[in-house]
Amino acid sequence: DQQVKQNSPSLSVQEGRISILNCDYTNSMFDYFLWYKKYPAEGPTFLISISSIKDKNEDGRFTVFLNKSAKHLSLHIVPSQPGDSAVYFCAASSPGTASKLTFGTGTRLQVTL
Amino acid sequence: DAGVIQSPRHEVTEMGQEVTLRCKPISGHDYLFWYRQTMMRGLELLIYFNNNVPIDDSGMPEDRFSAKMPNASFSTLKIQPSEPRDSAVYFCASSPQVYEQYFGPGTRLTVT
């Protein structure tokens, strides 16, 4: 039972353009969402997060949008850079189990020159 | 700070052998997590500890898997006996608080 889904296993974007990574969830109890970035042979690193009381959070080139009614969130990277090429994981947490994260399967982003 | 340390980085073993993965969390972090990464299922939480006490082990796939945290600076994940389907990358992560977790580099396990 995959409660957090990333339906696109891979995405290729040209340098300078916008990258949009999508994530859907099924558990309506989730109230906090995070994006992690993973390079090969390294562990995931935290990128950006959003609480369910917001619909947008921005940090430099990275913006996360949350649509609670659709149970959907997306990560926008503008402009995309070659160093952004990595696997991106979406994760979610529910109240009372805030320390426990449920991760998606990841989307591999390739930023081409 | 050295970050979360995992050993070994790579492990190749034969089916039926015991495998022990090790983790040293970041000093001062109260939470420790063990994950398994596979292509099909992404990052799966196996077990997590709070202040050295196991809180949720519902992700541990079978009795062949066990985890311990004897003190705040060390944890092990043991698989006995190992099977080819256990081949995956195993991550340890620690956290000082809720939500944000810091991951180690992972142990790539291959069971032949």
Backbone of each chain as ProteinMPNN parsed JSONL, in Angstrom:
{"seq_chain_A": "DQQVKQNSPSLSVQEGRISILNCDYTNSMFDYFLWYKKYPAEGPTFLISISSIKDKNEDGRFTVFLNKSAKHLSLHIVPSQPGDSAVYFCAASSPGTASKLTFGTGTRLQVTL", "coords_chain_A": {"N_chain_A": [[0.844, -1.187, 0.0], [1.032, 1.833, -1.18], [1.323, 4.813, 0.141], [2.34, 7.234, -0.486], [2.981, 8.523, -3.57], [5.01, 8.677, -6.408], [4.645, 9.118, -9.53], [6.107, 9.473, -11.806], [8.94, 8.039, -12.849], [11.209, 9.137, -13.946], [12.629, 12.207, -15.246], [13.468, 14.571, -17.675], [15.066, 17.618, -18.228], [15.874, 20.707, -19.76], [18.736, 22.702, -19.104], [18.243, 25.704, -17.293], [15.531, 25.795, -17.736], [12.249, 25.163, -16.281], [11.843, 22.71, -13.767], [9.478, 20.342, -12.845], [8.376, 18.391, -10.348], [6.292, 15.808, -9.307], [3.981, 14.645, -6.785], [1.786, 12.441, -5.205], [-0.588, 11.687, -2.656], [-2.3, 9.415, -0.477], [-3.235, 9.269, 2.101], [-5.227, 11.074, 4.098], [-4.618, 12.071, 6.537], [-2.049, 12.97, 6.618], [0.02, 15.701, 7.424], [2.283, 17.114, 7.044], [4.872, 17.74, 4.792], [7.714, 16.763, 2.902], [10.587, 17.272, 0.829], [13.267, 15.412, -0.404], [16.587, 15.153, -1.619], [18.7, 13.13, -3.574], [21.909, 12.119, -4.319], [23.927, 9.868, -6.318], [25.378, 7.142, -4.537], [25.226, 8.425, -2.136], [23.518, 9.431, 0.901], [20.032, 10.445, 1.162], [19.295, 13.969, 1.241], [17.813, 16.616, 3.053], [15.614, 18.913, 1.505], [13.396, 20.798, 1.152], [10.365, 21.786, 2.811], [6.828, 21.61, 3.682], [4.038, 22.68, 5.524], [0.695, 21.509, 6.18], [-0.949, 23.632, 6.586], [-0.278, 25.558, 4.893], [-0.077, 26.563, 1.413], [2.003, 26.95, -0.183], [5.539, 27.058, -0.304], [8.629, 28.621, -0.383], [12.046, 28.538, -1.315], [14.675, 29.987, -2.315], [15.641, 28.795, -5.414], [13.833, 26.792, -5.28], [10.517, 25.711, -4.946], [7.718, 24.562, -3.216], [4.512, 23.33, -3.761], [1.305, 22.819, -2.397], [-1.645, 21.039, -2.75], [-4.264, 20.383, -1.086], [-6.887, 19.445, -1.412], [-6.716, 17.939, -3.685], [-4.89, 16.161, -2.878], [-2.173, 16.408, -3.527], [1.167, 17.304, -4.221], [3.792, 19.402, -5.423], [7.094, 19.964, -6.623], [8.904, 22.683, -7.662], [11.585, 23.682, -9.629], [13.437, 26.379, -10.424], [15.743, 28.512, -12.009], [16.49, 25.403, -13.631], [19.47, 23.56, -12.976], [22.528, 21.884, -13.966], [23.648, 20.634, -11.709], [21.436, 19.973, -10.275], [20.646, 17.523, -11.035], [19.571, 14.518, -9.937], [18.069, 12.109, -7.684], [14.834, 12.635, -6.547], [12.954, 12.554, -3.644], [9.736, 12.422, -2.327], [8.158, 12.961, 0.806], [6.054, 12.232, 3.64], [4.261, 13.046, 6.663], [2.233, 12.256, 9.508], [0.008, 13.57, 12.086], [1.003, 13.054, 15.464], [2.686, 11.062, 14.8], [4.934, 12.331, 14.021], [7.668, 12.02, 13.742], [7.946, 9.933, 12.061], [8.396, 9.195, 8.773], [6.845, 8.768, 5.614], [7.904, 7.682, 2.582], [8.0, 8.355, -0.964], [8.603, 6.643, -4.114], [10.485, 7.935, -5.572], [11.828, 10.242, -8.022], [13.831, 10.463, -10.803], [15.735, 13.096, -11.789], [17.085, 14.582, -14.624], [19.123, 17.051, -15.685], [19.813, 18.617, -18.568], [22.407, 19.961, -20.684]], "CA_chain_A": [[0.0, 0.0, 0.0], [1.92, 2.979, -1.335], [0.546, 5.98, 0.54], [2.947, 8.38, -1.155], [3.289, 8.029, -4.91], [5.655, 9.53, -7.402], [4.305, 8.303, -10.697], [7.098, 9.631, -12.875], [10.233, 7.561, -12.366], [12.298, 9.965, -14.444], [12.268, 13.474, -15.882], [14.621, 15.235, -18.284], [14.774, 19.034, -18.432], [17.038, 21.485, -20.218], [19.285, 23.704, -18.188], [17.609, 27.008, -17.384], [14.074, 25.666, -17.771], [11.635, 24.766, -15.016], [11.605, 21.291, -13.477], [8.314, 20.136, -11.98], [8.283, 17.018, -9.861], [4.974, 15.637, -8.714], [3.818, 13.654, -5.724], [0.408, 12.276, -4.768], [-0.706, 10.895, -1.438], [-3.657, 8.888, -0.261], [-3.609, 9.37, 3.504], [-5.685, 12.439, 4.376], [-4.093, 12.482, 7.834], [-0.732, 13.594, 6.465], [-0.07, 17.141, 7.634], [3.583, 17.751, 6.818], [5.438, 17.123, 3.601], [9.109, 17.121, 2.71], [11.302, 16.783, -0.347], [14.663, 15.07, -0.204], [17.369, 15.021, -2.84], [19.702, 12.08, -3.373], [22.926, 11.865, -5.341], [24.427, 8.481, -6.29], [26.319, 6.725, -3.494], [25.068, 9.263, -0.953], [22.191, 9.366, 1.483], [19.164, 11.593, 0.847], [19.448, 15.183, 2.042], [16.596, 17.423, 3.12], [15.623, 20.028, 0.557], [12.383, 21.793, 1.471], [9.176, 21.164, 3.391], [5.641, 22.444, 3.765], [2.986, 22.248, 6.434], [-0.609, 21.47, 5.517], [-1.674, 24.899, 6.757], [0.161, 26.425, 3.808], [-0.182, 25.962, 0.086], [3.23, 27.237, -0.931], [6.738, 27.414, 0.454], [9.67, 28.937, -1.356], [13.402, 28.656, -0.785], [15.57, 30.186, -3.453], [15.132, 28.273, -6.695], [12.927, 25.679, -5.013], [9.197, 26.036, -4.41], [6.82, 23.422, -3.089], [3.099, 23.673, -3.766], [0.46, 21.773, -1.831], [-3.072, 21.089, -3.051], [-4.812, 19.39, -0.159], [-8.118, 18.843, -1.933], [-6.313, 16.942, -4.667], [-3.857, 15.322, -2.248], [-1.092, 16.501, -4.501], [2.156, 18.345, -4.061], [4.778, 19.456, -6.497], [8.337, 20.702, -6.391], [9.339, 23.417, -8.826], [12.967, 24.147, -9.586], [13.6, 27.381, -11.468], [15.968, 27.706, -13.205], [17.169, 24.121, -13.39], [20.91, 23.557, -13.203], [23.046, 20.505, -14.064], [23.86, 20.109, -10.36], [20.162, 19.509, -9.724], [20.433, 16.146, -11.472], [19.565, 13.672, -8.747], [16.763, 11.491, -7.424], [14.065, 13.429, -5.596], [11.952, 11.79, -2.911], [8.692, 13.102, -1.586], [7.877, 12.261, 2.055], [4.927, 12.803, 4.368], [4.134, 12.674, 8.063], [0.906, 12.523, 10.062], [0.054, 14.011, 13.487], [1.202, 11.994, 16.433], [3.801, 10.226, 14.331], [5.675, 13.313, 13.242], [9.027, 11.588, 13.472], [7.908, 8.83, 11.11], [8.147, 9.688, 7.423], [6.533, 7.82, 4.556], [8.544, 8.171, 1.368], [7.639, 7.862, -2.28], [9.605, 5.821, -4.781], [11.528, 8.785, -6.137], [11.87, 10.644, -9.431], [15.202, 10.81, -11.225], [15.774, 14.298, -12.619], [18.289, 14.788, -15.413], [19.145, 18.387, -16.275], [20.749, 18.548, -19.687], [22.992, 21.238, -21.112]], "C_chain_A": [[0.881, 1.239, 0.0], [1.118, 4.238, -1.027], [1.082, 7.266, -0.08], [3.455, 7.9, -2.51], [3.966, 9.098, -5.758], [5.572, 8.752, -8.705], [5.28, 8.443, -11.866], [8.45, 9.159, -12.369], [11.401, 8.421, -12.84], [11.762, 11.183, -15.169], [13.537, 14.083, -16.441], [14.234, 16.659, -18.639], [16.046, 19.728, -18.907], [17.462, 22.479, -19.162], [18.6, 25.059, -18.411], [16.089, 26.962, -17.404], [13.55, 25.255, -16.391], [11.516, 23.242, -14.932], [10.412, 21.214, -12.531], [8.228, 18.661, -11.633], [6.999, 16.878, -9.06], [4.924, 14.502, -7.706], [2.345, 13.622, -5.331], [0.387, 11.43, -3.499], [-2.151, 10.475, -1.224], [-4.142, 9.085, 1.17], [-3.971, 10.82, 3.844], [-5.206, 12.94, 5.743], [-2.721, 13.144, 7.733], [-0.868, 15.104, 6.615], [1.26, 17.861, 7.432], [4.272, 16.985, 5.715], [6.855, 17.65, 3.364], [9.586, 16.603, 1.357], [12.756, 16.561, 0.03], [15.298, 14.883, -1.575], [18.461, 13.995, -2.589], [20.615, 11.981, -4.587], [23.384, 10.417, -5.239], [25.455, 8.274, -5.177], [26.291, 7.646, -2.264], [23.686, 9.036, -0.368], [21.358, 10.564, 1.069], [19.456, 12.768, 1.771], [18.175, 16.012, 1.944], [16.704, 18.633, 2.2], [14.655, 21.133, 0.989], [11.165, 21.075, 2.028], [8.003, 22.136, 3.381], [4.656, 21.825, 4.738], [1.644, 22.307, 5.708], [-1.421, 22.746, 5.722], [-1.275, 25.914, 5.689], [-0.115, 25.767, 2.472], [1.062, 26.218, -0.759], [4.352, 27.539, 0.035], [7.888, 27.541, -0.535], [11.017, 29.063, -0.671], [14.349, 28.756, -1.97], [14.946, 29.694, -4.742], [14.063, 27.197, -6.514], [11.619, 26.176, -4.386], [8.375, 24.763, -4.346], [5.395, 23.952, -2.998], [2.303, 22.499, -3.222], [-0.997, 22.036, -2.19], [-3.745, 19.991, -2.24], [-6.049, 18.704, -0.709], [-7.798, 17.747, -2.943], [-5.319, 15.937, -4.11], [-2.644, 15.24, -3.158], [-0.119, 17.586, -4.08], [3.172, 18.275, -5.183], [5.971, 20.293, -6.047], [8.74, 21.357, -7.702], [10.777, 23.886, -8.625], [13.155, 25.101, -10.765], [14.76, 28.318, -11.127], [16.691, 26.407, -12.846], [18.642, 24.227, -13.759], [21.409, 22.112, -13.277], [23.267, 19.848, -12.703], [22.582, 19.651, -9.678], [19.865, 18.077, -10.132], [20.628, 15.2, -10.289], [18.232, 12.935, -8.702], [16.078, 12.296, -6.328], [12.975, 12.559, -4.971], [10.987, 12.745, -2.216], [8.432, 12.291, -0.311], [6.754, 12.971, 2.796], [4.881, 12.253, 5.782], [2.735, 13.012, 8.545], [1.011, 12.896, 11.533], [0.223, 12.83, 14.429], [2.317, 11.043, 16.052], [4.752, 11.097, 13.531], [7.081, 12.858, 12.911], [9.078, 10.489, 12.426], [7.516, 9.371, 9.746], [7.822, 8.533, 6.496], [7.034, 8.404, 3.25], [7.891, 7.595, 0.118], [8.799, 7.097, -2.885], [10.685, 6.631, -5.48], [11.335, 9.079, -7.611], [13.292, 11.065, -9.762], [15.136, 11.973, -12.187], [17.127, 14.392, -13.311], [18.187, 16.166, -16.039], [20.233, 18.399, -17.341], [21.224, 19.933, -20.097], [22.334, 21.753, -22.384]], "O_chain_A": [[1.408, 1.645, 1.036], [0.318, 4.679, -1.852], [0.365, 8.261, -0.185], [4.267, 6.976, -2.584], [3.543, 10.252, -5.806], [6.355, 7.831, -8.939], [5.275, 7.634, -12.794], [9.052, 9.827, -11.529], [12.459, 8.435, -12.211], [10.625, 11.208, -15.639], [14.566, 14.113, -15.767], [13.204, 16.891, -19.272], [17.152, 19.372, -18.501], [16.64, 23.022, -18.425], [18.405, 25.499, -19.544], [15.43, 27.963, -17.125], [14.325, 25.031, -15.46], [11.138, 22.578, -15.897], [10.35, 21.937, -11.536], [8.034, 17.805, -12.496], [6.668, 17.732, -8.238], [5.699, 13.547, -7.761], [1.729, 14.671, -5.147], [1.241, 10.565, -3.301], [-3.087, 11.1, -1.724], [-5.347, 9.07, 1.419], [-3.1, 11.689, 3.871], [-5.378, 14.116, 6.063], [-2.284, 13.808, 8.672], [-1.751, 15.719, 6.018], [1.353, 19.073, 7.627], [4.268, 15.754, 5.69], [7.148, 18.822, 3.596], [9.057, 15.629, 0.821], [13.388, 17.391, 0.684], [14.64, 14.51, -2.546], [19.077, 13.984, -1.524], [20.166, 11.79, -5.717], [23.244, 9.799, -4.183], [26.294, 9.138, -4.921], [27.22, 7.642, -1.456], [22.792, 8.519, -1.038], [21.905, 11.591, 0.667], [19.818, 12.586, 2.933], [17.546, 16.095, 0.888], [17.744, 19.287, 2.126], [15.064, 22.28, 1.168], [10.953, 19.895, 1.751], [8.164, 23.325, 3.108], [4.468, 20.609, 4.772], [1.478, 23.058, 4.747], [-2.467, 22.92, 5.098], [-1.861, 26.992, 5.594], [-0.357, 24.562, 2.401], [1.16, 25.763, -1.898], [4.151, 28.191, 1.059], [8.09, 26.689, -1.401], [11.121, 29.625, 0.419], [14.764, 27.751, -2.547], [13.856, 30.123, -5.119], [13.46, 26.747, -7.488], [11.622, 26.951, -3.43], [8.337, 23.983, -5.298], [5.11, 24.895, -2.259], [2.58, 21.341, -3.535], [-1.514, 23.129, -1.958], [-3.792, 18.831, -2.649], [-6.241, 17.507, -0.495], [-8.517, 16.753, -3.045], [-4.949, 14.978, -4.786], [-2.164, 14.161, -3.505], [-0.527, 18.659, -3.636], [3.379, 17.231, -5.802], [5.858, 21.192, -5.214], [8.898, 20.686, -8.723], [11.128, 24.421, -7.573], [13.052, 24.712, -11.928], [14.764, 28.882, -10.032], [17.421, 26.348, -11.856], [19.011, 24.895, -14.725], [20.784, 21.213, -12.714], [23.091, 18.638, -12.563], [22.631, 19.015, -8.626], [18.921, 17.475, -9.62], [21.717, 15.105, -9.722], [17.378, 13.116, -9.57], [16.684, 12.6, -5.301], [12.188, 11.919, -5.668], [11.387, 13.736, -1.605], [8.483, 11.061, -0.345], [6.529, 14.166, 2.603], [5.381, 11.165, 6.069], [2.117, 13.952, 8.046], [2.01, 12.57, 12.174], [-0.34, 11.755, 14.218], [2.83, 10.305, 16.893], [5.303, 10.679, 12.513], [7.636, 13.273, 11.894], [10.16, 10.147, 11.949], [6.436, 9.936, 9.581], [8.429, 7.464, 6.57], [6.632, 9.499, 2.859], [7.313, 6.508, 0.136], [9.843, 6.922, -2.257], [11.689, 6.076, -5.928], [10.761, 8.282, -8.352], [13.879, 11.912, -9.088], [14.559, 11.865, -13.269], [18.175, 14.296, -12.673], [17.28, 16.429, -16.828], [21.414, 18.214, -17.05], [20.54, 20.935, -19.888], [22.704, 22.816, -22.884]]}, "seq_chain_B": "DAGVIQSPRHEVTEMGQEVTLRCKPISGHDYLFWYRQTMMRGLELLIYFNNNVPIDDSGMPEDRFSAKMPNASFSTLKIQPSEPRDSAVYFCASSPQVYEQYFGPGTRLTVT", "coords_chain_B": {"N_chain_B": [[30.83, 18.339, 12.494], [30.68, 14.816, 11.912], [28.548, 13.7, 10.667], [26.032, 11.166, 9.961], [27.245, 7.951, 10.377], [27.874, 5.008, 8.615], [28.548, 1.532, 8.456], [29.399, -1.658, 7.022], [30.237, 0.021, 3.886], [29.759, -1.387, 1.635], [28.544, -4.672, 1.199], [28.925, -7.992, 0.494], [27.504, -11.098, 0.448], [26.806, -14.57, 1.029], [23.814, -16.401, 0.479], [22.001, -17.286, 3.376], [23.894, -16.595, 5.195], [24.785, -14.632, 8.087], [24.227, -11.163, 8.425], [25.428, -8.056, 9.483], [24.704, -4.747, 9.902], [25.926, -1.494, 10.592], [25.545, 1.524, 12.513], [26.27, 4.864, 13.342], [24.811, 7.454, 14.897], [24.256, 11.043, 14.564], [25.676, 12.969, 17.094], [23.721, 13.778, 19.893], [21.291, 13.592, 18.664], [17.984, 12.438, 19.026], [16.447, 10.575, 17.749], [16.57, 7.608, 15.788], [16.675, 5.998, 12.678], [16.056, 3.218, 10.544], [16.203, 2.421, 7.16], [15.231, 0.868, 4.068], [16.156, 0.806, 0.72], [14.734, 0.166, -2.368], [14.233, -0.408, -5.885], [11.617, -0.889, -6.573], [10.024, -0.218, -4.341], [10.973, 2.089, -3.277], [12.038, 4.194, -0.61], [11.792, 2.502, 2.294], [10.647, 2.545, 5.585], [12.053, 0.721, 8.141], [12.423, 0.389, 10.936], [12.262, 2.448, 13.886], [13.913, 4.299, 16.476], [13.557, 5.986, 19.598], [15.376, 7.797, 21.806], [16.931, 5.491, 22.24], [15.076, 3.497, 22.486], [13.034, 1.128, 20.857], [10.444, 2.252, 18.787], [8.662, 1.86, 16.681], [8.388, -0.928, 14.852], [7.1, -1.915, 12.72], [7.7, -2.001, 10.058], [9.647, -3.867, 9.685], [10.534, -6.566, 7.787], [10.511, -9.39, 8.267], [10.949, -12.024, 10.724], [13.569, -12.553, 10.421], [14.925, -10.263, 10.426], [16.426, -8.002, 12.668], [16.882, -5.338, 15.007], [18.963, -3.282, 17.022], [19.677, -0.918, 19.607], [21.967, -0.255, 21.6], [23.093, 1.905, 22.908], [23.23, 5.53, 22.891], [24.865, 6.165, 20.786], [25.136, 4.184, 18.902], [23.92, 1.72, 16.674], [22.582, -1.354, 15.41], [21.639, -3.32, 12.591], [20.476, -6.411, 11.908], [20.512, -9.253, 9.832], [19.447, -12.457, 9.623], [18.763, -15.689, 8.728], [20.36, -14.427, 5.754], [18.853, -13.595, 2.575], [18.619, -13.691, -1.042], [16.66, -11.799, -1.849], [16.906, -9.816, -0.004], [18.737, -8.095, -0.875], [19.69, -4.813, -1.289], [19.869, -1.239, -0.735], [20.692, -0.087, 2.385], [19.771, 2.34, 4.635], [20.685, 4.408, 7.344], [19.356, 6.852, 9.483], [19.313, 9.879, 11.409], [17.762, 12.078, 13.816], [17.258, 15.226, 15.384], [14.884, 16.124, 16.199], [11.408, 16.322, 15.384], [10.33, 15.512, 12.05], [12.647, 16.563, 10.141], [15.221, 14.59, 8.889], [18.508, 13.205, 9.018], [20.548, 11.576, 6.838], [22.706, 8.711, 6.595], [25.412, 7.494, 4.445], [24.66, 5.062, 3.491], [24.47, 1.436, 3.151], [25.332, -0.839, 0.788], [23.927, -3.815, 0.145], [24.506, -7.015, -1.035], [23.233, -10.1, -1.67], [24.084, -13.259, -2.544]], "CA_chain_B": [[30.233, 17.043, 12.817], [30.96, 13.868, 10.848], [27.329, 13.196, 10.075], [25.684, 9.785, 10.294], [28.264, 7.046, 9.849], [27.408, 3.65, 8.423], [29.546, 0.571, 8.0], [30.294, -1.305, 5.925], [29.593, 0.711, 2.774], [29.341, -2.452, 0.726], [28.598, -5.996, 1.795], [28.513, -9.082, -0.391], [27.468, -12.296, 1.251], [26.068, -15.673, 0.432], [22.52, -16.726, 1.077], [22.086, -18.069, 4.589], [24.848, -16.001, 6.131], [24.332, -13.513, 8.926], [24.741, -9.851, 8.022], [25.228, -7.008, 10.489], [24.955, -3.387, 9.442], [26.179, -0.652, 11.753], [25.23, 2.941, 12.348], [26.564, 5.813, 14.41], [24.029, 8.662, 14.593], [24.838, 12.333, 14.93], [25.618, 13.168, 18.533], [22.649, 14.651, 20.357], [20.026, 13.273, 18.014], [17.196, 11.52, 19.837], [15.772, 9.574, 16.923], [17.371, 6.861, 14.819], [15.809, 5.29, 11.746], [16.64, 2.311, 9.55], [15.419, 2.342, 5.932], [15.721, 0.034, 2.978], [15.792, 1.383, -0.57], [14.672, -0.704, -3.533], [13.655, 0.267, -7.051], [10.161, -1.057, -6.614], [9.303, 0.33, -3.2], [11.582, 3.335, -2.825], [12.588, 4.17, 0.752], [10.866, 1.924, 3.258], [11.069, 2.594, 6.978], [12.049, -0.596, 8.759], [12.256, 0.533, 12.38], [12.918, 3.624, 14.416], [14.155, 4.375, 17.915], [13.587, 7.274, 20.265], [16.157, 7.628, 23.036], [17.418, 4.109, 22.28], [13.952, 2.564, 22.639], [12.308, 0.936, 19.593], [9.103, 2.826, 18.839], [7.812, 1.282, 15.644], [9.128, -1.889, 14.03], [6.12, -2.522, 11.822], [8.277, -2.131, 8.723], [10.61, -4.978, 9.624], [9.834, -7.508, 6.905], [10.341, -10.741, 8.8], [11.716, -12.299, 11.94], [14.989, -12.662, 10.089], [15.484, -8.932, 10.642], [16.365, -7.487, 14.034], [17.659, -4.108, 15.201], [19.225, -2.926, 18.409], [20.358, 0.347, 19.874], [22.408, -0.43, 22.981], [23.37, 3.213, 23.506], [22.839, 6.656, 22.03], [25.799, 6.41, 19.694], [25.381, 2.995, 18.1], [22.791, 0.855, 16.378], [22.849, -2.397, 14.431], [20.552, -4.005, 11.901], [20.993, -7.737, 11.629], [19.685, -10.138, 9.004], [19.905, -13.819, 9.839], [19.73, -15.805, 7.638], [20.115, -13.524, 4.635], [18.321, -14.158, 1.345], [18.864, -12.799, -2.187], [15.689, -10.693, -1.918], [17.298, -8.774, 0.942], [19.682, -7.208, -1.561], [19.147, -3.452, -1.337], [20.691, -0.272, -0.009], [20.133, 0.153, 3.705], [20.163, 3.639, 5.164], [20.423, 4.824, 8.71], [19.163, 8.301, 9.587], [19.038, 10.338, 12.768], [17.047, 13.341, 13.851], [17.217, 15.856, 16.705], [13.527, 16.58, 16.447], [10.515, 15.718, 14.414], [10.361, 15.796, 10.628], [13.853, 16.528, 9.32], [16.132, 13.5, 9.207], [19.824, 13.264, 8.403], [20.853, 10.224, 6.407], [24.05, 8.246, 6.335], [25.685, 7.217, 3.034], [24.049, 3.798, 3.099], [25.219, 0.191, 2.959], [24.792, -1.617, -0.336], [23.993, -5.236, 0.477], [24.245, -7.975, -2.111], [23.177, -11.477, -1.183], [24.132, -14.133, -3.732]], "C_chain_B": [[30.412, 16.105, 11.627], [29.704, 13.406, 10.146], [27.058, 11.775, 10.54], [26.697, 8.866, 9.606], [27.695, 5.636, 9.764], [28.57, 2.765, 7.982], [28.924, -0.819, 7.94], [29.554, -0.518, 4.852], [29.063, -0.29, 1.753], [29.493, -3.785, 1.442], [28.097, -6.997, 0.769], [28.586, -10.357, 0.42], [26.656, -13.37, 0.542], [24.772, -15.917, 1.19], [22.722, -17.605, 2.303], [23.031, -17.507, 5.621], [24.201, -14.892, 6.939], [25.002, -12.228, 8.458], [24.441, -8.857, 9.128], [25.636, -5.664, 9.915], [25.031, -2.478, 10.667], [25.931, 0.816, 11.464], [25.636, 3.725, 13.584], [25.81, 7.094, 14.088], [24.802, 9.921, 14.947], [24.635, 12.542, 16.429], [24.502, 14.149, 18.902], [21.308, 14.403, 19.708], [19.29, 12.191, 18.807], [16.589, 10.371, 19.057], [16.773, 8.906, 15.982], [16.437, 5.986, 13.993], [16.635, 4.351, 10.873], [15.663, 2.21, 8.365], [16.062, 1.341, 4.985], [15.245, 0.676, 1.67], [15.845, 0.321, -1.662], [14.021, 0.062, -4.674], [12.137, 0.236, -6.989], [9.445, -0.282, -5.514], [9.902, 1.622, -2.655], [12.197, 3.174, -1.452], [11.536, 3.656, 1.717], [11.445, 2.044, 4.663], [10.955, 1.201, 7.584], [11.715, -0.497, 10.247], [12.797, 1.886, 12.787], [12.924, 3.615, 15.936], [14.034, 5.833, 18.377], [14.284, 7.065, 21.606], [16.491, 6.16, 23.295], [16.306, 3.069, 22.41], [13.256, 2.379, 21.294], [10.867, 1.4, 19.722], [8.161, 2.122, 17.866], [8.664, 0.36, 14.791], [8.195, -2.566, 13.017], [6.642, -2.702, 10.404], [9.289, -3.255, 8.59], [9.941, -6.134, 8.888], [9.571, -8.874, 7.52], [11.146, -10.887, 10.073], [13.205, -12.447, 11.666], [15.708, -11.334, 10.343], [15.348, -8.553, 12.114], [17.247, -6.249, 14.127], [17.802, -3.836, 16.678], [19.858, -1.553, 18.477], [20.797, 0.307, 21.336], [22.756, 0.874, 23.69], [23.091, 4.295, 22.476], [23.733, 6.837, 20.817], [25.999, 5.205, 18.789], [24.105, 2.19, 17.901], [23.221, -0.188, 15.349], [21.548, -2.9, 13.831], [21.111, -5.345, 11.447], [19.994, -8.511, 10.787], [20.269, -11.542, 9.135], [18.74, -14.792, 9.707], [19.372, -14.857, 6.493], [19.626, -14.294, 3.41], [18.58, -13.189, 0.194], [17.898, -11.614, -2.255], [15.961, -9.596, -0.899], [18.283, -7.787, 0.311], [19.03, -5.843, -1.78], [20.197, -2.519, -0.758], [19.972, 0.038, 1.296], [20.691, 1.472, 4.245], [19.817, 3.74, 6.642], [20.273, 6.343, 8.696], [18.959, 8.657, 11.056], [18.411, 11.715, 12.717], [17.06, 13.897, 15.268], [15.8, 16.219, 17.134], [12.637, 15.924, 15.417], [10.831, 16.196, 13.002], [11.716, 15.621, 9.955], [14.822, 15.459, 9.808], [17.416, 13.648, 8.407], [20.272, 11.836, 8.113], [22.351, 9.959, 6.332], [24.214, 7.915, 4.861], [25.107, 5.897, 2.55], [25.032, 2.64, 3.035], [24.553, -0.567, 1.819], [25.02, -3.098, -0.04], [23.64, -6.066, -0.742], [24.321, -9.365, -1.52], [23.09, -12.398, -2.393], [23.64, -15.54, -3.405]], "O_chain_B": [[30.312, 16.529, 10.476], [29.8, 12.765, 9.1], [27.761, 11.245, 11.401], [26.964, 8.994, 8.411], [27.108, 5.133, 10.722], [29.453, 3.193, 7.237], [28.023, -1.129, 8.718], [28.33, -0.408, 4.92], [28.047, -0.056, 1.098], [30.445, -3.999, 2.193], [26.992, -6.87, 0.243], [29.619, -10.661, 1.016], [25.924, -13.103, -0.411], [24.672, -15.663, 2.39], [23.512, -18.549, 2.279], [22.984, -17.892, 6.79], [23.206, -14.295, 6.528], [26.191, -12.211, 8.138], [23.327, -8.82, 9.651], [26.777, -5.475, 9.494], [24.304, -2.662, 11.644], [26.082, 1.286, 10.337], [25.382, 3.313, 14.716], [26.13, 7.761, 13.104], [25.87, 9.861, 15.556], [23.546, 12.315, 16.956], [24.365, 15.21, 18.294], [20.294, 14.942, 20.15], [19.87, 11.18, 19.205], [16.258, 9.327, 19.619], [17.687, 9.542, 15.459], [15.54, 5.328, 14.52], [17.771, 4.658, 10.513], [14.472, 1.953, 8.54], [17.245, 1.015, 5.083], [14.077, 1.04, 1.536], [16.867, -0.337, -1.856], [13.337, 1.061, -4.452], [11.466, 1.215, -7.314], [8.362, 0.255, -5.746], [9.397, 2.184, -1.683], [12.807, 2.148, -1.154], [10.509, 4.301, 1.931], [12.599, 1.687, 4.899], [9.893, 0.58, 7.546], [10.841, -1.203, 10.75], [13.685, 2.426, 12.128], [12.067, 3.014, 16.585], [14.364, 6.768, 17.648], [13.844, 6.266, 22.432], [16.353, 5.66, 24.412], [16.587, 1.871, 22.439], [12.916, 3.368, 20.643], [10.154, 1.001, 20.642], [7.011, 1.83, 18.194], [9.563, 0.817, 14.086], [8.483, -3.658, 12.526], [6.079, -3.477, 9.63], [9.737, -3.558, 7.484], [8.897, -6.625, 9.318], [8.505, -9.451, 7.307], [11.917, -10.005, 10.452], [14.01, -12.463, 12.598], [16.932, -11.288, 10.46], [14.3, -8.755, 12.728], [18.24, -6.129, 13.41], [16.907, -4.111, 17.477], [20.491, -1.091, 17.527], [20.077, 0.782, 22.213], [22.721, 0.948, 24.918], [22.758, 4.004, 21.328], [23.39, 7.592, 19.907], [26.932, 5.191, 17.985], [23.316, 2.002, 18.827], [24.104, 0.058, 14.528], [20.501, -2.904, 14.479], [22.088, -5.407, 10.701], [18.785, -8.432, 11.004], [21.429, -11.782, 8.802], [17.807, -14.728, 10.506], [18.202, -14.529, 6.298], [19.936, -15.472, 3.229], [18.745, -11.99, 0.424], [18.291, -10.528, -2.682], [15.311, -8.55, -0.931], [18.615, -6.763, 0.91], [17.96, -5.739, -2.379], [21.273, -2.95, -0.344], [18.791, 0.383, 1.303], [21.902, 1.685, 4.303], [18.801, 3.227, 7.109], [20.989, 7.035, 7.972], [18.491, 7.836, 11.845], [18.509, 12.427, 11.718], [16.898, 13.155, 16.237], [15.556, 16.574, 18.287], [13.082, 15.06, 14.662], [11.534, 17.189, 12.816], [11.924, 14.626, 9.261], [15.195, 15.424, 10.981], [17.417, 14.143, 7.279], [20.362, 11.0, 9.012], [23.149, 10.852, 6.046], [23.258, 8.038, 4.096], [25.066, 5.634, 1.348], [26.24, 2.824, 2.887], [23.367, -0.892, 1.879], [26.157, -3.567, 0.018], [22.617, -5.85, -1.392], [25.336, -9.76, -0.946], [22.139, -12.326, -3.172], [23.612, -16.403, -4.282]]}, "name": "protein", "num_of_chains": 2, "seq": "DQQVKQNSPSLSVQEGRISILNCDYTNSMFDYFLWYKKYPAEGPTFLISISSIKDKNEDGRFTVFLNKSAKHLSLHIVPSQPGDSAVYFCAASSPGTASKLTFGTGTRLQVTLDAGVIQSPRHEVTEMGQEVTLRCKPISGHDYLFWYRQTMMRGLELLIYFNNNVPIDDSGMPEDRFSAKMPNASFSTLKIQPSEPRDSAVYFCASSPQVYEQYFGPGTRLTVT"}
